[in-house]
């Protein structure tokens, strides 16, 4: 992305609304626990690694949204 990194964008989005789900796409292999050690102030809800097919990307997004729906149902 020209002008801003994905990590910086994620940080800004979370500052505005911490409830927004963030899934980062990277060409590097990284795990959630590794990311949180390097960037402890940013909560990322998931990662996808390039290259990724549309089916796998769709599944990741649906899984992330589903997690949100489950939490909302638990609160009701």
PDB file of N, CA, C and O in Angstrom:
ATOM      1  N   UNK A   1       0.848  -1.174   0.000  1.00  0.00           N
ATOM      2  CA  UNK A   1       0.000   0.000   0.000  1.00  0.00           C
ATOM      3  C   UNK A   1       0.890   1.233   0.000  1.00  0.00           C
ATOM      4  O   UNK A   1       1.752   1.384   0.866  1.00  0.00           O
ATOM      5  N   UNK A   2       0.692   2.068  -0.923  1.00  0.00           N
ATOM      6  CA  UNK A   2       1.506   3.289  -0.934  1.00  0.00           C
ATOM      7  C   UNK A   2       1.117   4.219   0.207  1.00  0.00           C
ATOM      8  O   UNK A   2      -0.064   4.449   0.465  1.00  0.00           O
ATOM      9  N   UNK A   3       2.115   4.740   0.874  1.00  0.00           N
ATOM     10  CA  UNK A   3       1.881   5.773   1.883  1.00  0.00           C
ATOM     11  C   UNK A   3       1.697   5.289   3.307  1.00  0.00           C
ATOM     12  O   UNK A   3       1.920   6.061   4.240  1.00  0.00           O
ATOM     13  N   UNK A   4       1.299   4.039   3.513  1.00  0.00           N
ATOM     14  CA  UNK A   4       1.092   3.543   4.876  1.00  0.00           C
ATOM     15  C   UNK A   4       1.239   2.017   4.881  1.00  0.00           C
ATOM     16  O   UNK A   4       0.803   1.333   3.955  1.00  0.00           O
ATOM     17  N   UNK A   5       1.847   1.518   5.918  1.00  0.00           N
ATOM     18  CA  UNK A   5       1.997   0.063   6.029  1.00  0.00           C
ATOM     19  C   UNK A   5       0.712  -0.536   6.600  1.00  0.00           C
ATOM     20  O   UNK A   5      -0.099   0.165   7.205  1.00  0.00           O
ATOM     21  N   UNK A   6       0.544  -1.824   6.401  1.00  0.00           N
ATOM     22  CA  UNK A   6      -0.617  -2.507   6.946  1.00  0.00           C
ATOM     23  C   UNK A   6      -0.653  -2.456   8.463  1.00  0.00           C
ATOM     24  O   UNK A   6      -1.724  -2.343   9.060  1.00  0.00           O
ATOM     25  N   UNK A   7       0.502  -2.538   9.080  1.00  0.00           N
ATOM     26  CA  UNK A   7       0.579  -2.490  10.542  1.00  0.00           C
ATOM     27  C   UNK A   7       0.155  -1.116  11.047  1.00  0.00           C
ATOM     28  O   UNK A   7      -0.581  -1.002  12.027  1.00  0.00           O
ATOM     29  N   UNK A   8       0.623  -0.090  10.374  1.00  0.00           N
ATOM     30  CA  UNK A   8       0.237   1.271  10.774  1.00  0.00           C
ATOM     31  C   UNK A   8      -1.261   1.499  10.572  1.00  0.00           C
ATOM     32  O   UNK A   8      -1.916   2.120  11.409  1.00  0.00           O
ATOM     33  N   UNK A   9      -1.796   0.999   9.468  1.00  0.00           N
ATOM     34  CA  UNK A   9      -3.229   1.103   9.219  1.00  0.00           C
ATOM     35  C   UNK A   9      -4.012   0.357  10.297  1.00  0.00           C
ATOM     36  O   UNK A   9      -5.007   0.872  10.808  1.00  0.00           O
ATOM     37  N   UNK A  10      -3.571  -0.847  10.643  1.00  0.00           N
ATOM     38  CA  UNK A  10      -4.240  -1.626  11.691  1.00  0.00           C
ATOM     39  C   UNK A  10      -4.245  -0.859  13.007  1.00  0.00           C
ATOM     40  O   UNK A  10      -5.264  -0.819  13.696  1.00  0.00           O
ATOM     41  N   UNK A  11      -3.136  -0.261  13.354  1.00  0.00           N
ATOM     42  CA  UNK A  11      -3.038   0.511  14.596  1.00  0.00           C
ATOM     43  C   UNK A  11      -4.038   1.673  14.581  1.00  0.00           C
ATOM     44  O   UNK A  11      -4.739   1.893  15.569  1.00  0.00           O
ATOM     45  N   UNK A  12      -4.110   2.411  13.480  1.00  0.00           N
ATOM     46  CA  UNK A  12      -5.025   3.552  13.387  1.00  0.00           C
ATOM     47  C   UNK A  12      -6.482   3.102  13.460  1.00  0.00           C
ATOM     48  O   UNK A  12      -7.297   3.728  14.138  1.00  0.00           O
ATOM     49  N   UNK A  13      -6.806   2.020  12.766  1.00  0.00           N
ATOM     50  CA  UNK A  13      -8.177   1.507  12.784  1.00  0.00           C
ATOM     51  C   UNK A  13      -8.563   1.101  14.203  1.00  0.00           C
ATOM     52  O   UNK A  13      -9.650   1.444  14.667  1.00  0.00           O
ATOM     53  N   UNK A  14      -7.697   0.383  14.890  1.00  0.00           N
ATOM     54  CA  UNK A  14      -7.982  -0.060  16.255  1.00  0.00           C
ATOM     55  C   UNK A  14      -8.090   1.120  17.223  1.00  0.00           C
ATOM     56  O   UNK A  14      -8.843   1.051  18.195  1.00  0.00           O
ATOM     57  N   UNK A  15      -7.346   2.203  16.969  1.00  0.00           N
ATOM     58  CA  UNK A  15      -7.473   3.399  17.813  1.00  0.00           C
ATOM     59  C   UNK A  15      -8.866   4.016  17.662  1.00  0.00           C
ATOM     60  O   UNK A  15      -9.455   4.488  18.634  1.00  0.00           O
ATOM     61  N   UNK A  16      -9.376   4.006  16.442  1.00  0.00           N
ATOM     62  CA  UNK A  16     -10.696   4.576  16.177  1.00  0.00           C
ATOM     63  C   UNK A  16     -11.792   3.671  16.742  1.00  0.00           C
ATOM     64  O   UNK A  16     -12.728   4.142  17.388  1.00  0.00           O
ATOM     65  N   UNK A  17     -11.662   2.374  16.490  1.00  0.00           N
ATOM     66  CA  UNK A  17     -12.674   1.429  16.963  1.00  0.00           C
ATOM     67  C   UNK A  17     -12.005   0.091  17.272  1.00  0.00           C
ATOM     68  O   UNK A  17     -11.715  -0.678  16.356  1.00  0.00           O
ATOM     69  N   UNK A  18     -11.761  -0.191  18.540  1.00  0.00           N
ATOM     70  CA  UNK A  18     -11.080  -1.432  18.916  1.00  0.00           C
ATOM     71  C   UNK A  18     -11.851  -2.706  18.567  1.00  0.00           C
ATOM     72  O   UNK A  18     -11.274  -3.793  18.549  1.00  0.00           O
ATOM     73  N   UNK A  19     -13.152  -2.578  18.291  1.00  0.00           N
ATOM     74  CA  UNK A  19     -13.960  -3.750  17.975  1.00  0.00           C
ATOM     75  C   UNK A  19     -13.869  -4.176  16.509  1.00  0.00           C
ATOM     76  O   UNK A  19     -14.355  -5.249  16.151  1.00  0.00           O
ATOM     77  N   UNK A  20     -13.256  -3.357  15.662  1.00  0.00           N
ATOM     78  CA  UNK A  20     -13.108  -3.696  14.252  1.00  0.00           C
ATOM     79  C   UNK A  20     -12.145  -4.872  14.142  1.00  0.00           C
ATOM     80  O   UNK A  20     -11.086  -4.885  14.769  1.00  0.00           O
ATOM     81  N   UNK A  21     -12.527  -5.850  13.344  1.00  0.00           N
ATOM     82  CA  UNK A  21     -11.671  -7.017  13.133  1.00  0.00           C
ATOM     83  C   UNK A  21     -10.590  -6.681  12.111  1.00  0.00           C
ATOM     84  O   UNK A  21     -10.861  -6.053  11.087  1.00  0.00           O
ATOM     85  N   UNK A  22      -9.370  -7.106  12.400  1.00  0.00           N
ATOM     86  CA  UNK A  22      -8.239  -6.855  11.514  1.00  0.00           C
ATOM     87  C   UNK A  22      -7.571  -8.180  11.175  1.00  0.00           C
ATOM     88  O   UNK A  22      -7.153  -8.931  12.056  1.00  0.00           O
ATOM     89  N   UNK A  23      -7.481  -8.446   9.884  1.00  0.00           N
ATOM     90  CA  UNK A  23      -6.760  -9.608   9.378  1.00  0.00           C
ATOM     91  C   UNK A  23      -5.671  -9.074   8.457  1.00  0.00           C
ATOM     92  O   UNK A  23      -5.966  -8.409   7.464  1.00  0.00           O
ATOM     93  N   UNK A  24      -4.424  -9.360   8.781  1.00  0.00           N
ATOM     94  CA  UNK A  24      -3.309  -8.891   7.969  1.00  0.00           C
ATOM     95  C   UNK A  24      -2.918  -9.947   6.944  1.00  0.00           C
ATOM     96  O   UNK A  24      -2.946 -11.148   7.213  1.00  0.00           O
ATOM     97  N   UNK A  25      -2.554  -9.464   5.763  1.00  0.00           N
ATOM     98  CA  UNK A  25      -2.039 -10.337   4.710  1.00  0.00           C
ATOM     99  C   UNK A  25      -0.544 -10.058   4.574  1.00  0.00           C
ATOM    100  O   UNK A  25      -0.125  -8.904   4.484  1.00  0.00           O
ATOM    101  N   UNK A  26       0.236 -11.101   4.560  1.00  0.00           N
ATOM    102  CA  UNK A  26       1.680 -10.936   4.503  1.00  0.00           C
ATOM    103  C   UNK A  26       2.301 -11.970   3.579  1.00  0.00           C
ATOM    104  O   UNK A  26       1.729 -13.028   3.320  1.00  0.00           O
ATOM    105  N   UNK A  27       3.478 -11.636   3.094  1.00  0.00           N
ATOM    106  CA  UNK A  27       4.228 -12.616   2.305  1.00  0.00           C
ATOM    107  C   UNK A  27       5.206 -13.371   3.197  1.00  0.00           C
ATOM    108  O   UNK A  27       5.912 -14.266   2.731  1.00  0.00           O
ATOM    109  N   UNK A  28       5.250 -13.011   4.485  1.00  0.00           N
ATOM    110  CA  UNK A  28       6.135 -13.661   5.447  1.00  0.00           C
ATOM    111  C   UNK A  28       5.324 -14.585   6.342  1.00  0.00           C
ATOM    112  O   UNK A  28       4.167 -14.304   6.654  1.00  0.00           O
ATOM    113  N   UNK A  29       5.933 -15.681   6.748  1.00  0.00           N
ATOM    114  CA  UNK A  29       5.256 -16.577   7.681  1.00  0.00           C
ATOM    115  C   UNK A  29       5.362 -15.974   9.077  1.00  0.00           C
ATOM    116  O   UNK A  29       6.460 -15.723   9.576  1.00  0.00           O
ATOM    117  N   UNK A  30       4.225 -15.748   9.690  1.00  0.00           N
ATOM    118  CA  UNK A  30       4.193 -15.189  11.047  1.00  0.00           C
ATOM    119  C   UNK A  30       3.012 -15.780  11.790  1.00  0.00           C
ATOM    120  O   UNK A  30       1.955 -16.025  11.207  1.00  0.00           O
ATOM    121  N   UNK A  31       3.197 -16.004  13.059  1.00  0.00           N
ATOM    122  CA  UNK A  31       2.129 -16.545  13.892  1.00  0.00           C
ATOM    123  C   UNK A  31       1.650 -15.460  14.850  1.00  0.00           C
ATOM    124  O   UNK A  31       2.361 -14.493  15.125  1.00  0.00           O
ATOM    125  N   UNK A  32       0.428 -15.640  15.354  1.00  0.00           N
ATOM    126  CA  UNK A  32      -0.164 -14.635  16.241  1.00  0.00           C
ATOM    127  C   UNK A  32       0.743 -14.303  17.420  1.00  0.00           C
ATOM    128  O   UNK A  32       0.936 -13.132  17.748  1.00  0.00           O
ATOM    129  N   UNK A  33       1.297 -15.331  18.057  1.00  0.00           N
ATOM    130  CA  UNK A  33       2.126 -15.077  19.234  1.00  0.00           C
ATOM    131  C   UNK A  33       3.422 -14.350  18.873  1.00  0.00           C
ATOM    132  O   UNK A  33       3.931 -13.573  19.681  1.00  0.00           O
ATOM    133  N   UNK A  34       3.964 -14.584  17.682  1.00  0.00           N
ATOM    134  CA  UNK A  34       5.167 -13.871  17.240  1.00  0.00           C
ATOM    135  C   UNK A  34       4.840 -12.406  16.998  1.00  0.00           C
ATOM    136  O   UNK A  34       5.597 -11.523  17.402  1.00  0.00           O
ATOM    137  N   UNK A  35       3.718 -12.144  16.342  1.00  0.00           N
ATOM    138  CA  UNK A  35       3.315 -10.779  16.040  1.00  0.00           C
ATOM    139  C   UNK A  35       3.099  -9.985  17.327  1.00  0.00           C
ATOM    140  O   UNK A  35       3.541  -8.841  17.435  1.00  0.00           O
ATOM    141  N   UNK A  36       2.425 -10.587  18.295  1.00  0.00           N
ATOM    142  CA  UNK A  36       2.129  -9.868  19.534  1.00  0.00           C
ATOM    143  C   UNK A  36       3.398  -9.550  20.329  1.00  0.00           C
ATOM    144  O   UNK A  36       3.405  -8.604  21.117  1.00  0.00           O
ATOM    145  N   UNK A  37       4.458 -10.317  20.138  1.00  0.00           N
ATOM    146  CA  UNK A  37       5.727 -10.000  20.800  1.00  0.00           C
ATOM    147  C   UNK A  37       6.404  -8.802  20.146  1.00  0.00           C
ATOM    148  O   UNK A  37       7.011  -7.975  20.827  1.00  0.00           O
ATOM    149  N   UNK A  38       6.297  -8.712  18.825  1.00  0.00           N
ATOM    150  CA  UNK A  38       6.939  -7.626  18.091  1.00  0.00           C
ATOM    151  C   UNK A  38       6.106  -6.343  18.171  1.00  0.00           C
ATOM    152  O   UNK A  38       6.655  -5.248  18.299  1.00  0.00           O
ATOM    153  N   UNK A  39       4.785  -6.482  18.095  1.00  0.00           N
ATOM    154  CA  UNK A  39       3.875  -5.335  18.123  1.00  0.00           C
ATOM    155  C   UNK A  39       2.833  -5.534  19.226  1.00  0.00           C
ATOM    156  O   UNK A  39       1.669  -5.803  18.930  1.00  0.00           O
ATOM    157  N   UNK A  40       3.237  -5.405  20.491  1.00  0.00           N
ATOM    158  CA  UNK A  40       2.316  -5.718  21.588  1.00  0.00           C
ATOM    159  C   UNK A  40       1.115  -4.771  21.694  1.00  0.00           C
ATOM    160  O   UNK A  40       0.114  -5.124  22.318  1.00  0.00           O
ATOM    161  N   UNK A  41       1.195  -3.596  21.106  1.00  0.00           N
ATOM    162  CA  UNK A  41       0.103  -2.630  21.252  1.00  0.00           C
ATOM    163  C   UNK A  41      -1.004  -2.814  20.208  1.00  0.00           C
ATOM    164  O   UNK A  41      -1.998  -2.088  20.239  1.00  0.00           O
ATOM    165  N   UNK A  42      -0.852  -3.764  19.291  1.00  0.00           N
ATOM    166  CA  UNK A  42      -1.844  -3.962  18.240  1.00  0.00           C
ATOM    167  C   UNK A  42      -2.437  -5.361  18.370  1.00  0.00           C
ATOM    168  O   UNK A  42      -1.711  -6.355  18.382  1.00  0.00           O
ATOM    169  N   UNK A  43      -3.766  -5.425  18.467  1.00  0.00           N
ATOM    170  CA  UNK A  43      -4.431  -6.725  18.464  1.00  0.00           C
ATOM    171  C   UNK A  43      -4.873  -7.025  17.041  1.00  0.00           C
ATOM    172  O   UNK A  43      -5.698  -6.308  16.476  1.00  0.00           O
ATOM    173  N   UNK A  44      -4.329  -8.071  16.473  1.00  0.00           N
ATOM    174  CA  UNK A  44      -4.699  -8.513  15.129  1.00  0.00           C
ATOM    175  C   UNK A  44      -5.495  -9.802  15.285  1.00  0.00           C
ATOM    176  O   UNK A  44      -5.105 -10.700  16.031  1.00  0.00           O
ATOM    177  N   UNK A  45      -6.607  -9.880  14.577  1.00  0.00           N
ATOM    178  CA  UNK A  45      -7.507 -11.015  14.728  1.00  0.00           C
ATOM    179  C   UNK A  45      -7.126 -12.215  13.878  1.00  0.00           C
ATOM    180  O   UNK A  45      -7.675 -13.303  14.053  1.00  0.00           O
ATOM    181  N   UNK A  46      -6.190 -12.025  12.959  1.00  0.00           N
ATOM    182  CA  UNK A  46      -5.746 -13.144  12.157  1.00  0.00           C
ATOM    183  C   UNK A  46      -4.762 -12.723  11.089  1.00  0.00           C
ATOM    184  O   UNK A  46      -4.547 -11.539  10.832  1.00  0.00           O
ATOM    185  N   UNK A  47      -4.176 -13.728  10.479  1.00  0.00           N
ATOM    186  CA  UNK A  47      -3.205 -13.515   9.409  1.00  0.00           C
ATOM    187  C   UNK A  47      -3.529 -14.437   8.249  1.00  0.00           C
ATOM    188  O   UNK A  47      -4.040 -15.541   8.438  1.00  0.00           O
ATOM    189  N   UNK A  48      -3.229 -13.975   7.058  1.00  0.00           N
ATOM    190  CA  UNK A  48      -3.224 -14.828   5.885  1.00  0.00           C
ATOM    191  C   UNK A  48      -1.905 -14.605   5.183  1.00  0.00           C
ATOM    192  O   UNK A  48      -1.360 -13.502   5.185  1.00  0.00           O
ATOM    193  N   UNK A  49      -1.405 -15.655   4.589  1.00  0.00           N
ATOM    194  CA  UNK A  49      -0.102 -15.573   3.931  1.00  0.00           C
ATOM    195  C   UNK A  49      -0.280 -15.642   2.425  1.00  0.00           C
ATOM    196  O   UNK A  49      -1.013 -16.485   1.908  1.00  0.00           O
ATOM    197  N   UNK A  50       0.401 -14.743   1.733  1.00  0.00           N
ATOM    198  CA  UNK A  50       0.393 -14.744   0.272  1.00  0.00           C
ATOM    199  C   UNK A  50       1.238 -15.911  -0.226  1.00  0.00           C
ATOM    200  O   UNK A  50       2.205 -16.287   0.436  1.00  0.00           O
ATOM    201  N   UNK A  51       0.912 -16.474  -1.337  1.00  0.00           N
ATOM    202  CA  UNK A  51      -0.318 -16.268  -2.104  1.00  0.00           C
ATOM    203  C   UNK A  51      -1.462 -17.007  -1.430  1.00  0.00           C
ATOM    204  O   UNK A  51      -1.255 -18.046  -0.803  1.00  0.00           O
ATOM    205  N   UNK A  52      -2.662 -16.471  -1.561  1.00  0.00           N
ATOM    206  CA  UNK A  52      -3.845 -17.110  -0.978  1.00  0.00           C
ATOM    207  C   UNK A  52      -4.950 -17.120  -2.022  1.00  0.00           C
ATOM    208  O   UNK A  52      -5.157 -16.140  -2.738  1.00  0.00           O
ATOM    209  N   UNK A  53      -5.635 -18.208  -2.096  1.00  0.00           N
ATOM    210  CA  UNK A  53      -6.746 -18.324  -3.034  1.00  0.00           C
ATOM    211  C   UNK A  53      -7.992 -17.658  -2.476  1.00  0.00           C
ATOM    212  O   UNK A  53      -8.102 -17.448  -1.268  1.00  0.00           O
ATOM    213  N   UNK A  54      -8.908 -17.333  -3.335  1.00  0.00           N
ATOM    214  CA  UNK A  54     -10.125 -16.639  -2.931  1.00  0.00           C
ATOM    215  C   UNK A  54     -10.946 -17.472  -1.947  1.00  0.00           C
ATOM    216  O   UNK A  54     -11.561 -16.918  -1.036  1.00  0.00           O
ATOM    217  N   UNK A  55     -10.964 -18.791  -2.121  1.00  0.00           N
ATOM    218  CA  UNK A  55     -11.714 -19.655  -1.206  1.00  0.00           C
ATOM    219  C   UNK A  55     -11.142 -19.598   0.202  1.00  0.00           C
ATOM    220  O   UNK A  55     -11.894 -19.469   1.168  1.00  0.00           O
ATOM    221  N   UNK A  56      -9.827 -19.691   0.332  1.00  0.00           N
ATOM    222  CA  UNK A  56      -9.192 -19.628   1.647  1.00  0.00           C
ATOM    223  C   UNK A  56      -9.350 -18.251   2.279  1.00  0.00           C
ATOM    224  O   UNK A  56      -9.552 -18.143   3.488  1.00  0.00           O
ATOM    225  N   UNK A  57      -9.259 -17.202   1.474  1.00  0.00           N
ATOM    226  CA  UNK A  57      -9.447 -15.843   1.987  1.00  0.00           C
ATOM    227  C   UNK A  57     -10.882 -15.665   2.486  1.00  0.00           C
ATOM    228  O   UNK A  57     -11.113 -15.111   3.561  1.00  0.00           O
ATOM    229  N   UNK A  58     -11.831 -16.138   1.697  1.00  0.00           N
ATOM    230  CA  UNK A  58     -13.236 -16.052   2.096  1.00  0.00           C
ATOM    231  C   UNK A  58     -13.480 -16.811   3.398  1.00  0.00           C
ATOM    232  O   UNK A  58     -14.177 -16.316   4.284  1.00  0.00           O
ATOM    233  N   UNK A  59     -12.912 -18.007   3.516  1.00  0.00           N
ATOM    234  CA  UNK A  59     -13.071 -18.790   4.738  1.00  0.00           C
ATOM    235  C   UNK A  59     -12.487 -18.078   5.949  1.00  0.00           C
ATOM    236  O   UNK A  59     -13.076 -18.105   7.030  1.00  0.00           O
ATOM    237  N   UNK A  60     -11.337 -17.444   5.777  1.00  0.00           N
ATOM    238  CA  UNK A  60     -10.712 -16.724   6.888  1.00  0.00           C
ATOM    239  C   UNK A  60     -11.601 -15.564   7.341  1.00  0.00           C
ATOM    240  O   UNK A  60     -11.791 -15.345   8.537  1.00  0.00           O
ATOM    241  N   UNK A  61     -12.132 -14.840   6.388  1.00  0.00           N
ATOM    242  CA  UNK A  61     -13.018 -13.707   6.720  1.00  0.00           C
ATOM    243  C   UNK A  61     -14.277 -14.212   7.416  1.00  0.00           C
ATOM    244  O   UNK A  61     -14.692 -13.649   8.429  1.00  0.00           O
ATOM    245  N   UNK A  62     -14.885 -15.264   6.884  1.00  0.00           N
ATOM    246  CA  UNK A  62     -16.090 -15.810   7.500  1.00  0.00           C
ATOM    247  C   UNK A  62     -15.811 -16.345   8.906  1.00  0.00           C
ATOM    248  O   UNK A  62     -16.635 -16.180   9.805  1.00  0.00           O
ATOM    249  N   UNK A  63     -14.664 -16.980   9.099  1.00  0.00           N
ATOM    250  CA  UNK A  63     -14.283 -17.453  10.433  1.00  0.00           C
ATOM    251  C   UNK A  63     -14.162 -16.283  11.403  1.00  0.00           C
ATOM    252  O   UNK A  63     -14.618 -16.367  12.543  1.00  0.00           O
ATOM    253  N   UNK A  64     -13.554 -15.204  10.954  1.00  0.00           N
ATOM    254  CA  UNK A  64     -13.370 -14.027  11.805  1.00  0.00           C
ATOM    255  C   UNK A  64     -14.717 -13.392  12.137  1.00  0.00           C
ATOM    256  O   UNK A  64     -14.956 -13.015  13.284  1.00  0.00           O
ATOM    257  N   UNK A  65     -15.580 -13.272  11.167  1.00  0.00           N
ATOM    258  CA  UNK A  65     -16.913 -12.718  11.404  1.00  0.00           C
ATOM    259  C   UNK A  65     -17.717 -13.646  12.304  1.00  0.00           C
ATOM    260  O   UNK A  65     -18.430 -13.192  13.199  1.00  0.00           O
ATOM    261  N   UNK A  66     -17.600 -14.934  12.064  1.00  0.00           N
ATOM    262  CA  UNK A  66     -18.310 -15.909  12.892  1.00  0.00           C
ATOM    263  C   UNK A  66     -17.924 -15.818  14.339  1.00  0.00           C
ATOM    264  O   UNK A  66     -18.766 -15.971  15.224  1.00  0.00           O
ATOM    265  N   UNK A  67     -16.663 -15.570  14.589  1.00  0.00           N
ATOM    266  CA  UNK A  67     -16.189 -15.418  15.964  1.00  0.00           C
ATOM    267  C   UNK A  67     -16.904 -14.241  16.622  1.00  0.00           C
ATOM    268  O   UNK A  67     -17.299 -14.320  17.786  1.00  0.00           O
ATOM    269  N   UNK A  68     -17.065 -13.168  15.885  1.00  0.00           N
ATOM    270  CA  UNK A  68     -17.752 -11.988  16.408  1.00  0.00           C
ATOM    271  C   UNK A  68     -19.206 -12.318  16.714  1.00  0.00           C
ATOM    272  O   UNK A  68     -19.717 -11.939  17.768  1.00  0.00           O
ATOM    273  N   UNK A  69     -19.877 -13.018  15.807  1.00  0.00           N
ATOM    274  CA  UNK A  69     -21.272 -13.379  16.021  1.00  0.00           C
ATOM    275  C   UNK A  69     -21.426 -14.268  17.243  1.00  0.00           C
ATOM    276  O   UNK A  69     -22.374 -14.107  18.012  1.00  0.00           O
ATOM    277  N   UNK A  70     -20.491 -15.216  17.431  1.00  0.00           N
ATOM    278  CA  UNK A  70     -20.553 -16.089  18.601  1.00  0.00           C
ATOM    279  C   UNK A  70     -20.427 -15.276  19.881  1.00  0.00           C
ATOM    280  O   UNK A  70     -21.164 -15.518  20.837  1.00  0.00           O
ATOM    281  N   UNK A  71     -19.516 -14.326  19.918  1.00  0.00           N
ATOM    282  CA  UNK A  71     -19.340 -13.494  21.119  1.00  0.00           C
ATOM    283  C   UNK A  71     -20.586 -12.681  21.414  1.00  0.00           C
ATOM    284  O   UNK A  71     -20.990 -12.562  22.571  1.00  0.00           O
ATOM    285  N   UNK A  72     -21.201 -12.118  20.376  1.00  0.00           N
ATOM    286  CA  UNK A  72     -22.421 -11.338  20.578  1.00  0.00           C
ATOM    287  C   UNK A  72     -23.536 -12.210  21.119  1.00  0.00           C
ATOM    288  O   UNK A  72     -24.273 -11.789  22.012  1.00  0.00           O
ATOM    289  N   UNK A  73     -23.672 -13.417  20.593  1.00  0.00           N
ATOM    290  CA  UNK A  73     -24.705 -14.334  21.077  1.00  0.00           C
ATOM    291  C   UNK A  73     -24.476 -14.723  22.534  1.00  0.00           C
ATOM    292  O   UNK A  73     -25.433 -14.886  23.291  1.00  0.00           O
ATOM    293  N   UNK A  74     -23.211 -14.872  22.930  1.00  0.00           N
ATOM    294  CA  UNK A  74     -22.891 -15.218  24.306  1.00  0.00           C
ATOM    295  C   UNK A  74     -23.257 -14.076  25.262  1.00  0.00           C
ATOM    296  O   UNK A  74     -23.624 -14.318  26.412  1.00  0.00           O
ATOM    297  N   UNK A  75     -23.156 -12.840  24.783  1.00  0.00           N
ATOM    298  CA  UNK A  75     -23.452 -11.687  25.621  1.00  0.00           C
ATOM    299  C   UNK A  75     -24.958 -11.499  25.815  1.00  0.00           C
ATOM    300  O   UNK A  75     -25.382 -10.873  26.786  1.00  0.00           O
ATOM    301  N   UNK A  76     -25.769 -12.038  24.895  1.00  0.00           N
ATOM    302  CA  UNK A  76     -27.228 -11.839  24.984  1.00  0.00           C
ATOM    303  C   UNK A  76     -27.883 -12.736  25.980  1.00  0.00           C
ATOM    304  O   UNK A  76     -29.100 -12.677  26.158  1.00  0.00           O
TER     305      UNK A  76
END
